[in-house]
């Protein structure tokens, strides 16, 4: 489902890859928004016909998905952004989530869609949902590009999922490793070190 990415050279090893979001560097592959974004956008609008929607992107990785998702939702849509920290410069989480950037405006009475790049252990999402529920939105839903159910610790779920993926450490399309590889136009499995072994999906 993914291209394998060499973290030393950031070069692909073959053109035969398949990508979780249906995207790739070859014209043989679809645009990343051709399925995940249009499908999720249609389901969101069908659930809330005619309502203004307030999309909240979790920085930094969620921005790529937010922009494509928003373009697939007809009607009135507004944005806001929030940032939390749990990974830092590592591939595993400390298990403690802290708020580093709060919202610019109130969400009270609004139909809120939390937009995440990936749902992994669920610790970050659980923190955000508790925070947002205290602020009394009219509706609160979650849209994620990638869901990694094997890794779940917290009892949370996404209402709209682009793709479910196996337990691999992935980068690209907003997902990073120590702030690198966010700009890749596809989602790939990260390879590290001699022999280009896969990076374990730790948390």
N, CA, C and O of each residue as an XYZ file, in Angstrom:
812
protein
N       0.811     -1.214      0.000
C       0.000      0.000      0.000
C       0.846      1.267      0.000
O       0.312      2.351     -0.236
N       2.133      1.168      0.254
C       2.942      2.362      0.404
C       4.246      2.249     -0.371
O       4.699      1.157     -0.713
N       4.835      3.407     -0.636
C       6.204      3.420     -1.103
C       7.102      3.349      0.116
O       6.756      3.880      1.171
N       8.256      2.696     -0.012
C       9.224      2.657      1.064
C      10.200      3.808      0.869
O      10.818      3.928     -0.189
N      10.345      4.663      1.894
C      11.124      5.888      1.790
C      12.438      5.733      2.540
O      12.442      5.370      3.716
N      13.544      6.004      1.874
C      14.862      5.955      2.470
C      15.113      7.262      3.200
O      15.226      8.309      2.564
N      15.204      7.221      4.528
C      15.371      8.434      5.301
C      16.766      9.020      5.179
O      16.993     10.147      5.619
N      17.714      8.284      4.592
C      19.051      8.810      4.412
C      19.150      9.637      3.137
O      19.789     10.689      3.128
N      18.531      9.178      2.078
C      18.649      9.855      0.789
C      17.360     10.507      0.339
O      17.373     11.344     -0.563
N      16.247     10.140      0.952
C      14.906     10.606      0.577
C      14.657     10.345     -0.904
O      14.080     11.180     -1.600
N      15.095      9.185     -1.382
C      14.849      8.791     -2.756
C      14.030      7.516     -2.768
O      14.162      6.672     -1.882
N      13.184      7.379     -3.776
C      12.418      6.149     -3.929
C      13.283      5.113     -4.612
O      14.198      5.461     -5.358
N      13.004      3.836     -4.365
C      13.823      2.751     -4.896
C      13.205      2.103     -6.122
O      13.878      1.352     -6.826
N      11.941      2.379     -6.388
C      11.301      1.792     -7.565
C      10.068      2.598     -7.898
O       9.581      3.372     -7.074
N       9.565      2.419     -9.099
C       8.355      3.122     -9.512
C       7.131      2.243     -9.340
O       6.040      2.617     -9.772
N       7.287      1.075     -8.715
C       6.192      0.117     -8.646
C       5.387      0.242     -7.350
O       4.634     -0.662     -6.987
N       5.553      1.370     -6.659
C       4.906      1.481     -5.364
C       3.418      1.716     -5.491
O       2.925      2.178     -6.519
N       2.715      1.387     -4.420
C       1.318      1.760     -4.260
C       1.221      2.591     -2.999
O       1.946      2.346     -2.035
N       0.339      3.565     -2.994
C       0.298      4.556     -1.934
C      -1.050      4.528     -1.239
O      -2.089      4.352     -1.874
N      -1.017      4.703      0.078
C      -2.244      4.614      0.865
C      -3.309      5.568      0.372
O      -4.480      5.199      0.286
N      -2.919      6.801      0.044
C      -3.896      7.798     -0.371
C      -4.160      7.768     -1.860
O      -4.777      8.685     -2.402
N      -3.695      6.714     -2.533
C      -3.952      6.592     -3.950
C      -3.139      7.550     -4.796
O      -3.493      7.817     -5.945
N      -2.043      8.077     -4.238
C      -1.241      9.051     -4.955
C       0.114      8.485     -5.269
O       0.487      7.436     -4.744
N       0.856      9.157     -6.114
C       2.204      8.708     -6.405
C       2.948      9.692     -7.261
O       2.378     10.696     -7.691
N       4.219      9.426     -7.522
C       5.022     10.288     -8.357
C       4.839      9.949     -9.833
O       5.281     10.702    -10.701
N       4.207      8.850    -10.116
C       3.991      8.420    -11.488
C       2.590      8.782    -11.926
O       1.658      8.778    -11.122
N       2.444      9.093    -13.194
C       1.120      9.442    -13.705
C       0.172      8.248    -13.690
O      -1.023      8.399    -13.944
N       0.695      7.074    -13.397
C      -0.146      5.874    -13.327
C      -1.005      5.840    -12.067
O      -1.880      4.984    -11.938
N      -0.764      6.762    -11.139
C      -1.473      6.746     -9.863
C      -2.378      7.963     -9.731
O      -2.129      9.015    -10.320
N      -3.427      7.793     -8.949
C      -4.433      8.833     -8.803
C      -3.958      9.951     -7.884
O      -3.033      9.772     -7.092
N      -4.602     11.101     -8.004
C      -4.370     12.217     -7.096
C      -4.767     11.810     -5.684
O      -5.698     11.023     -5.517
N      -4.073     12.335     -4.642
C      -4.401     11.937     -3.271
C      -5.800     12.321     -2.833
O      -6.317     11.739     -1.879
N      -6.433     13.283     -3.498
C      -7.772     13.674     -3.065
C      -8.870     12.990     -3.853
O     -10.046     13.302     -3.666
N      -8.513     12.063     -4.730
C      -9.508     11.481     -5.616
C     -10.489     10.570     -4.908
O     -11.603     10.377     -5.396
N     -10.109     10.000     -3.765
C     -11.007      9.100     -3.052
C     -11.227      9.549     -1.618
O     -12.364      9.754     -1.194
N     -10.149      9.700     -0.876
C     -10.274      9.976      0.557
C     -10.996     11.277      0.828
O     -11.853     11.340      1.709
N     -10.658     12.320      0.078
C     -11.203     13.628      0.388
C     -12.616     13.796     -0.131
O     -13.501     14.256      0.591
N     -12.829     13.419     -1.393
C     -14.168     13.591     -1.955
C     -15.184     12.708     -1.245
O     -16.325     13.118     -1.033
N     -14.769     11.476     -0.871
C     -15.679     10.584     -0.163
C     -16.038     11.098      1.217
O     -17.209     11.113      1.596
N     -15.028     11.521      1.970
C     -15.280     12.060      3.308
C     -16.070     13.352      3.232
O     -16.979     13.576      4.031
N     -15.724     14.211      2.265
C     -16.435     15.476      2.124
C     -17.905     15.282      1.827
O     -18.751     15.986      2.380
N     -18.218     14.336      0.959
C     -19.620     14.060      0.625
C     -20.385     13.531      1.828
O     -21.532     13.915      2.058
N     -19.747     12.643      2.604
C     -20.427     12.083      3.779
C     -20.663     13.158      4.837
O     -21.710     13.184      5.484
N     -19.692     14.034      5.006
C     -19.847     15.122      5.982
C     -21.011     16.023      5.589
O     -21.859     16.346      6.421
N     -21.052     16.432      4.316
C     -22.119     17.324      3.892
C     -23.483     16.635      3.940
O     -24.488     17.274      4.256
N     -23.525     15.347      3.631
C     -24.790     14.607      3.722
C     -25.285     14.529      5.166
O     -26.491     14.547      5.413
N     -24.357     14.443      6.113
C     -24.740     14.380      7.528
C     -25.227     15.728      8.049
O     -26.039     15.791      8.972
N     -24.724     16.804      7.449
C     -25.076     18.149      7.923
C     -25.482     19.029      6.736
O     -24.804     20.012      6.437
N     -26.579     18.684      6.061
C     -26.994     19.441      4.867
C     -27.377     20.878      5.219
O     -28.184     21.121      6.116
N     -26.787     21.810      4.501
C     -27.144     23.210      4.689
C     -26.522     23.891      5.880
O     -26.671     25.104      6.033
N     -25.821     23.149      6.741
C     -25.236     23.763      7.936
C     -23.845     24.318      7.657
O     -23.072     23.702      6.923
N     -23.515     25.472      8.232
C     -22.126     25.933      8.186
C     -21.244     24.945      8.954
O     -21.608     24.493     10.039
N     -20.115     24.624      8.398
C     -19.197     23.674      9.023
C     -17.912     24.386      9.429
O     -17.387     25.219      8.690
N     -17.424     24.050     10.596
C     -16.196     24.654     11.114
C     -15.139     23.558     11.220
O     -15.217     22.702     12.101
N     -14.155     23.582     10.330
C     -13.119     22.567     10.306
C     -11.935     23.022     11.152
O     -11.432     24.133     10.987
N     -11.497     22.156     12.057
C     -10.337     22.459     12.897
C      -9.220     21.502     12.541
O      -9.328     20.294     12.753
N      -8.149     22.047     12.000
C      -6.991     21.236     11.636
C      -6.024     21.154     12.802
O      -5.744     22.147     13.473
N      -5.520     19.947     13.030
C      -4.496     19.748     14.052
C      -3.139     19.918     13.374
O      -2.746     19.111     12.531
N      -2.437     20.971     13.753
C      -1.133     21.277     13.154
C      -0.068     20.303     13.621
O      -0.137     19.813     14.748
N       0.932     20.007     12.768
C       1.063     20.580     11.450
C       0.555     19.626     10.380
O       0.198     20.046      9.279
N       0.526     18.354     10.706
C       0.257     17.332      9.697
C      -1.117     17.386      9.072
O      -1.285     16.951      7.932
N      -2.109     17.907      9.779
C      -3.470     17.886      9.268
C      -3.768     18.896      8.178
O      -4.826     18.838      7.553
N      -2.842     19.830      7.939
C      -3.122     20.914      6.998
C      -3.315     20.398      5.575
O      -4.203     20.870      4.865
N      -2.499     19.438      5.149
C      -2.613     18.897      3.799
C      -4.011     18.306      3.583
O      -4.667     18.588      2.579
N      -4.447     17.500      4.521
C      -5.758     16.863      4.425
C      -6.869     17.905      4.513
O      -7.861     17.815      3.789
N      -6.711     18.889      5.390
C      -7.725     19.932      5.553
C      -8.007     20.649      4.238
O      -9.167     20.820      3.862
N      -6.965     21.066      3.543
C      -7.164     21.866      2.335
C      -7.873     21.068      1.247
O      -8.748     21.593      0.559
N      -7.500     19.805      1.091
C      -8.160     18.984      0.082
C      -9.581     18.610      0.500
O     -10.496     18.594     -0.323
N      -9.754     18.311      1.788
C     -11.089     17.965      2.287
C     -12.046     19.136      2.123
O     -13.179     18.960      1.675
N     -11.594     20.328      2.485
C     -12.455     21.508      2.421
C     -12.933     21.778      1.007
O     -14.077     22.184      0.805
N     -12.074     21.557      0.031
C     -12.461     21.795     -1.358
C     -13.518     20.807     -1.847
O     -14.200     21.055     -2.841
N     -13.646     19.690     -1.141
C     -14.622     18.678     -1.554
C     -15.961     18.833     -0.841
O     -16.880     18.052     -1.087
N     -16.089     19.831      0.043
C     -17.329     20.049      0.796
C     -18.041     21.285      0.243
O     -17.527     22.396      0.372
N     -19.204     21.111     -0.362
C     -19.954     22.285     -0.832
C     -20.561     23.047      0.343
O     -20.710     22.508      1.439
N     -20.904     24.297      0.096
C     -21.547     25.088      1.133
C     -20.557     25.867      1.970
O     -19.377     25.968      1.634
N     -21.059     26.424      3.078
C     -20.248     27.310      3.919
C     -19.306     26.513      4.819
O     -19.735     25.633      5.565
N     -18.017     26.837      4.735
C     -16.989     26.162      5.532
C     -16.035     27.208      6.085
O     -15.586     28.090      5.353
N     -15.722     27.115      7.372
C     -14.716     27.980      7.987
C     -13.624     27.121      8.603
O     -13.805     25.923      8.820
N     -12.474     27.758      8.885
C     -11.306     27.034      9.399
C     -10.849     27.600     10.730
O     -11.088     28.763     11.053
N     -10.183     26.743     11.491
C      -9.370     27.187     12.622
C      -8.284     26.135     12.810
O      -8.327     25.063     12.206
N      -7.313     26.459     13.653
C      -6.156     25.582     13.818
C      -5.787     25.460     15.289
O      -5.912     26.403     16.070
N      -5.326     24.259     15.637
C      -4.866     24.001     17.001
C      -3.608     23.151     16.917
O      -3.443     22.379     15.973
N      -2.728     23.286     17.888
C      -1.498     22.491     17.882
C      -1.278     21.875     19.257
O      -1.448     22.527     20.288
N      -0.900     20.613     19.244
C      -0.552     19.908     20.467
C       0.789     19.213     20.255
O       1.238     19.036     19.122
N       1.411     18.828     21.342
C       2.713     18.175     21.241
C       2.717     16.883     22.044
O       2.288     16.846     23.197
N       3.213     15.820     21.407
C       3.424     14.561     22.119
C       4.622     13.808     21.571
O       5.200     12.974     22.267
N       5.007     14.096     20.316
C       6.108     13.389     19.674
C       7.418     14.163     19.719
O       8.470     13.572     19.963
N       7.375     15.484     19.487
C       8.601     16.259     19.412
C       9.428     15.837     18.212
O       8.929     15.775     17.089
N      10.711     15.546     18.464
C      11.619     15.158     17.390
C      11.785     13.648     17.307
O      12.723     13.162     16.676
N      10.883     12.902     17.938
C      11.031     11.452     18.012
C       9.915     10.756     17.251
O       8.964     11.385     16.788
N      10.055      9.436     17.134
C       9.018      8.649     16.474
C       8.087      8.002     17.484
O       7.125      7.342     17.090
N       8.338      8.170     18.758
C       7.446      7.607     19.758
C       6.976      8.718     20.682
O       7.691      9.693     20.914
N       5.781      8.565     21.201
C       5.164      9.584     22.028
C       5.595      9.449     23.482
O       5.917      8.361     23.960
N       5.592     10.586     24.170
C       5.850     10.564     25.613
C       4.631     10.077     26.377
O       4.718      9.748     27.560
N       3.484     10.033     25.688
C       2.235      9.648     26.338
C       1.528     10.817     26.983
O       0.390     10.681     27.433
N       2.189     11.978     27.038
C       1.611     13.182     27.601
C       1.364     14.180     26.476
O       2.266     14.489     25.697
N       0.140     14.675     26.398
C      -0.242     15.613     25.354
C      -0.378     16.995     25.969
O      -1.004     17.157     27.017
N       0.206     17.986     25.320
C       0.080     19.355     25.828
C      -0.315     20.289     24.696
O       0.074     20.096     23.544
N      -1.087     21.293     25.043
C      -1.560     22.277     24.078
C      -0.460     23.302     23.824
O       0.069     23.893     24.765
N      -0.114     23.515     22.552
C       0.918     24.495     22.200
C       0.359     25.672     21.402
O       0.996     26.723     21.323
N      -0.817     25.505     20.815
C      -1.497     26.613     20.127
C      -2.993     26.399     20.240
O      -3.504     25.353     19.842
N      -3.699     27.385     20.780
C      -5.143     27.251     20.955
C      -5.883     27.840     19.760
O      -5.287     28.485     18.897
N      -7.177     27.610     19.727
C      -8.025     28.129     18.665
C      -8.089     29.655     18.715
O      -7.871     30.266     19.761
N      -8.394     30.258     17.558
C      -8.518     31.706     17.495
C      -9.902     32.193     17.895
O     -10.058     33.343     18.304
N     -10.918     31.323     17.781
C     -12.284     31.763     18.048
C     -13.070     30.693     18.788
O     -12.651     29.538     18.871
N     -14.201     31.088     19.317
C     -15.066     30.172     20.063
C     -15.726     29.171     19.122
O     -16.039     29.495     17.976
N     -15.934     27.956     19.615
C     -16.655     26.944     18.833
C     -18.042     26.682     19.410
O     -18.734     25.775     18.948
N     -18.455     27.443     20.391
C     -19.753     27.231     21.009
C     -20.869     27.356     19.979
O     -20.948     28.349     19.255
N     -21.734     26.339     19.916
C     -22.871     26.349     19.012
C     -22.548     26.015     17.566
O     -23.438     26.064     16.717
N     -21.292     25.674     17.258
C     -20.898     25.394     15.881
C     -20.846     23.888     15.607
O     -20.665     23.080     16.518
N     -21.007     23.535     14.338
C     -20.796     22.153     13.910
C     -19.319     22.006     13.572
O     -18.843     22.536     12.568
N     -18.607     21.286     14.417
C     -17.147     21.218     14.350
C     -16.701     19.866     13.807
O     -17.165     18.816     14.252
N     -15.800     19.911     12.845
C     -15.155     18.706     12.322
C     -13.671     18.807     12.638
O     -12.979     19.675     12.106
N     -13.180     17.929     13.497
C     -11.742     17.883     13.808
C     -11.050     17.116     12.680
O     -11.435     15.991     12.362
N     -10.043     17.721     12.086
C      -9.369     17.135     10.924
C      -7.945     16.741     11.308
O      -7.119     17.592     11.638
N      -7.672     15.436     11.258
C      -6.361     14.891     11.626
C      -5.754     14.148     10.449
O      -6.471     13.608      9.607
N      -4.421     14.125     10.394
C      -3.750     13.341      9.361
C      -3.848     11.848      9.651
O      -4.116     11.055      8.748
N      -3.630     11.459     10.923
C      -3.616     10.031     11.259
C      -4.161      9.804     12.664
O      -3.874     10.568     13.586
N      -4.939      8.758     12.812
C      -5.416      8.312     14.125
C      -4.637      7.064     14.485
O      -4.792      6.015     13.860
N      -3.795      7.193     15.506
C      -2.870      6.123     15.886
C      -3.304      5.566     17.240
O      -4.271      4.807     17.303
N      -2.621      5.919     18.312
C      -3.009      5.422     19.634
C      -4.305      6.057     20.123
O      -5.017      5.484     20.946
N      -4.603      7.258     19.601
C      -5.818      7.944     20.012
C      -5.635      8.859     21.209
O      -6.589      9.509     21.636
N      -4.426      8.925     21.761
C      -4.195      9.756     22.941
C      -4.395     11.241     22.641
O      -5.017     11.956     23.427
N      -3.871     11.701     21.512
C      -4.034     13.101     21.139
C      -5.491     13.426     20.872
O      -5.996     14.449     21.333
N      -6.168     12.563     20.132
C      -7.564     12.820     19.810
C      -8.431     12.819     21.065
O      -9.325     13.656     21.190
N      -8.189     11.914     21.980
C      -8.958     11.893     23.230
C      -8.797     13.215     23.978
O      -9.769     13.767     24.492
N      -7.576     13.712     24.034
C      -7.307     15.002     24.686
C      -8.096     16.121     24.018
O      -8.726     16.936     24.693
N      -8.058     16.155     22.677
C      -8.733     17.223     21.944
C     -10.250     17.146     22.086
O     -10.909     18.173     22.248
N     -10.801     15.948     22.028
C     -12.250     15.815     22.151
C     -12.736     16.267     23.525
O     -13.774     16.919     23.634
N     -12.001     15.929     24.556
C     -12.365     16.390     25.898
C     -12.306     17.916     25.986
O     -13.180     18.547     26.580
N     -11.269     18.497     25.390
C     -11.099     19.945     25.393
C     -12.239     20.628     24.649
O     -12.812     21.602     25.135
N     -12.563     20.111     23.468
C     -13.599     20.736     22.648
C     -14.995     20.545     23.234
O     -15.829     21.445     23.147
N     -15.255     19.390     23.825
C     -16.573     19.149     24.410
C     -16.879     20.148     25.523
O     -18.036     20.515     25.727
N     -15.856     20.584     26.237
C     -16.043     21.582     27.292
C     -16.450     22.938     26.729
O     -16.962     23.789     27.456
N     -16.224     23.134     25.448
C     -16.503     24.427     24.820
C     -17.862     24.469     24.115
O     -18.182     25.446     23.437
N     -18.647     23.423     24.274
C     -20.061     23.360     23.893
C     -20.342     23.591     22.406
O     -21.118     24.482     22.061
N     -19.728     22.809     21.527
C     -20.120     22.893     20.122
C     -21.502     22.273     19.922
O     -21.959     21.487     20.751
N     -22.160     22.627     18.831
C     -23.458     22.030     18.509
C     -23.274     20.563     18.150
O     -24.014     19.707     18.635
N     -22.299     20.270     17.308
C     -21.928     18.911     16.930
C     -20.401     18.833     16.933
O     -19.715     19.827     16.694
N     -19.886     17.642     17.207
C     -18.437     17.426     17.199
C     -18.154     16.098     16.522
O     -18.549     15.042     17.016
N     -17.462     16.155     15.379
C     -17.131     14.970     14.616
C     -15.635     14.966     14.290
O     -14.949     15.977     14.442
N     -15.149     13.816     13.844
C     -13.717     13.651     13.560
C     -13.536     13.070     12.160
O     -14.175     12.081     11.801
N     -12.661     13.691     11.376
C     -12.284     13.175     10.059
C     -10.776     12.953     10.043
O     -10.006     13.848     10.392
N     -10.360     11.755      9.637
C      -8.923     11.457      9.542
C      -8.614     10.904      8.156
O      -9.428     10.207      7.550
N      -7.428     11.227      7.671
C      -6.990     10.639      6.405
C      -6.660      9.167      6.588
O      -7.099      8.322      5.808
N      -5.870      8.860      7.643
C      -5.396      7.498      7.878
C      -5.787      7.030      9.265
O      -5.681      7.777     10.237
N      -6.235      5.803      9.351
C      -6.569      5.186     10.637
C      -5.704      3.950     10.816
O      -5.637      3.090      9.938
N      -5.037      3.871     11.976
C      -4.172      2.737     12.279
C      -4.754      2.003     13.495
O      -4.248      2.172     14.605
N      -5.803      1.195     13.308
C      -6.540      0.618     14.443
C      -5.718     -0.329     15.311
O      -6.020     -0.483     16.494
N      -4.694     -0.962     14.761
C      -3.874     -1.884     15.559
C      -3.157     -1.189     16.704
O      -2.766     -1.839     17.674
N      -2.981      0.108     16.605
C      -2.196      0.857     17.581
C      -3.053      1.499     18.665
O      -2.515      2.145     19.564
N      -4.365      1.337     18.603
C      -5.243      2.099     19.475
C      -5.056      1.772     20.946
O      -5.019      0.605     21.336
N      -4.939      2.809     21.753
C      -4.888      2.693     23.213
C      -6.127      3.337     23.819
O      -6.838      2.717     24.610
N      -6.376      4.574     23.446
C      -7.550      5.294     23.937
C      -8.806      4.828     23.192
O      -8.743      4.443     22.025
N      -9.928      4.871     23.880
C     -11.194      4.457     23.279
C     -11.801      5.635     22.524
O     -12.689      6.326     23.024
N     -11.303      5.843     21.313
C     -11.819      6.902     20.448
C     -11.954      6.336     19.042
O     -11.355      5.312     18.713
N     -12.736      7.002     18.228
C     -12.892      6.582     16.840
C     -13.120      7.809     15.980
O     -13.529      8.862     16.469
N     -12.851      7.660     14.701
C     -13.127      8.717     13.736
C     -14.469      8.455     13.062
O     -14.836      7.308     12.806
N     -15.188      9.522     12.783
C     -16.468      9.401     12.103
C     -16.296      9.273     10.594
O     -17.132      8.682      9.911
N     -15.211      9.832     10.087
C     -14.930      9.799      8.652
C     -13.467      9.393      8.458
O     -12.561     10.072      8.940
N     -13.243      8.287      7.753
C     -11.895      7.736      7.575
C     -11.596      7.603      6.096
O     -12.382      7.031      5.341
N     -10.433      8.144      5.679
C     -10.015      7.976      4.299
C      -9.560      6.559      4.028
O     -10.077      5.893      3.131
N      -8.577      6.089      4.815
C      -8.011      4.755      4.635
C      -7.591      4.180      5.980
O      -7.099      4.908      6.843
N      -7.781      2.878      6.161
C      -7.186      2.152      7.282
C      -5.859      1.578      6.801
O      -5.770      1.063      5.687
N      -4.823      1.666      7.645
C      -3.495      1.227      7.240
C      -2.920      0.272      8.276
O      -3.368      0.257      9.423
N      -1.927     -0.527      7.879
C      -1.280     -1.436      8.835
C      -0.362     -0.684      9.792
O      -0.196      0.531      9.685
N       0.222     -1.410     10.712
C       1.044     -0.807     11.756
C       2.457     -0.528     11.238
O       3.400     -1.259     11.541
N       2.582      0.539     10.456
C       3.864      0.975      9.909
C       4.058      2.447     10.243
O       3.085      3.181     10.421
N       5.331      2.885     10.330
C       5.612      4.306     10.533
C       5.620      4.973      9.165
O       6.470      4.678      8.325
N       4.666      5.875      8.947
C       4.489      6.457      7.624
C       4.803      7.950      7.625
O       4.644      8.646      8.628
N       5.256      8.413      6.462
C       5.588      9.830      6.270
C       5.023     10.285      4.934
O       4.610      9.475      4.104
N       5.013     11.606      4.745
C       4.540     12.195      3.504
C       3.130     12.718      3.612
O       2.376     12.321      4.501
N       2.767     13.622      2.694
C       1.446     14.233      2.662
C       1.066     14.809      4.034
O      -0.046     14.614      4.524
N       2.023     15.522      4.634
C       1.805     16.154      5.933
C       2.399     15.403      7.099
O       2.699     16.010      8.127
N       2.580     14.095      6.973
C       3.162     13.278      8.046
C       4.682     13.407      8.015
O       5.296     13.429      6.949
N       5.276     13.493      9.203
C       6.706     13.777      9.240
C       7.484     12.794     10.091
O       6.921     12.024     10.869
N       8.799     12.843      9.920
C       9.751     12.220     10.836
C      10.745     13.310     11.206
O      11.543     13.731     10.368
N      10.706     13.779     12.474
C      11.564     14.869     12.950
C      11.466     16.075     12.013
O      12.478     16.675     11.651
N      10.237     16.421     11.625
C       9.915     17.562     10.772
C      10.375     17.406      9.322
O      10.402     18.389      8.583
N      10.729     16.222      8.911
C      11.128     15.976      7.527
C      10.052     15.154      6.807
O       9.269     14.440      7.433
N      10.038     15.276      5.477
C       9.227     14.461      4.577
C       7.758     14.838      4.511
O       6.985     14.157      3.837
N       7.343     15.919      5.200
C       5.937     16.335      5.099
C       5.547     16.648      3.653
O       4.399     16.446      3.256
N       6.499     17.137      2.878
C       6.202     17.622      1.535
C       6.093     16.524      0.484
O       5.760     16.816     -0.664
N       6.360     15.279      0.839
C       6.229     14.200     -0.141
C       4.782     14.123     -0.627
O       3.859     14.236      0.179
N       4.569     13.934     -1.935
C       3.209     13.940     -2.474
C       2.483     12.612     -2.317
O       1.417     12.414     -2.900
N       3.047     11.710     -1.541
C       2.444     10.404     -1.303
C       2.690     10.034      0.157
O       3.437     10.717      0.858
N       2.065      8.958      0.610
C       2.301      8.427      1.950
C       3.169      7.187      1.813
O       2.812      6.259      1.087
N       4.309      7.158      2.507
C       5.230      6.034      2.374
C       5.701      5.505      3.713
O       5.665      6.211      4.720
N       6.140      4.262      3.717
C       6.733      3.646      4.905
C       8.167      4.129      5.040
O       8.922      4.107      4.069
N       8.548      4.563      6.226
C       9.877      5.112      6.452
C      10.898      3.998      6.649
O      10.678      3.060      7.415
N      12.020      4.123      5.941
C      13.152      3.206      6.102
C      14.309      3.965      6.717
O      14.575      5.108      6.345
N      14.999      3.337      7.656
C      16.105      3.985      8.345
C      17.339      3.089      8.387
O      17.229      1.867      8.489
N      18.498      3.704      8.309
C      19.751      3.025      8.613
C      20.234      2.044      7.563
O      19.634      1.907      6.497
N      21.364      1.339      7.890
C      21.961      0.375      6.962
C      20.970     -0.722      6.587
O      20.245     -1.235      7.439
N      20.950     -1.067      5.334
C      20.030     -2.100      4.881
C      18.620     -1.599      4.673
O      17.748     -2.342      4.222
N      18.388     -0.301      5.010
C      17.085      0.334      4.792
C      15.947     -0.474      5.397
O      15.003     -0.863      4.710
N      16.060     -0.718      6.712
C      14.998     -1.427      7.410
C      13.850     -0.481      7.715
O      14.039      0.725      7.869
N      12.658     -1.052      7.799
C      11.497     -0.256      8.128
C      11.606      0.278      9.541
O      12.063     -0.419     10.447
N      11.182      1.519      9.723
C      11.140      2.095     11.055
C       9.959      1.520     11.807
O       8.832      1.598     11.318
N      10.180      0.937     12.993
C       9.053      0.398     13.767
C       8.043      1.494     14.093
O       8.414      2.641     14.341
N       6.788      1.135     14.088
C       5.719      2.073     14.408
C       5.553      2.109     15.901
O       4.665      1.448     16.440
N       6.393      2.870     16.590
C       6.372      2.932     18.036
C       5.540      4.112     18.483
O       5.312      5.052     17.723
N       5.087      4.053     19.732
C       4.382      5.196     20.308
C       4.638      5.236     21.807
O       4.136      6.123     22.496
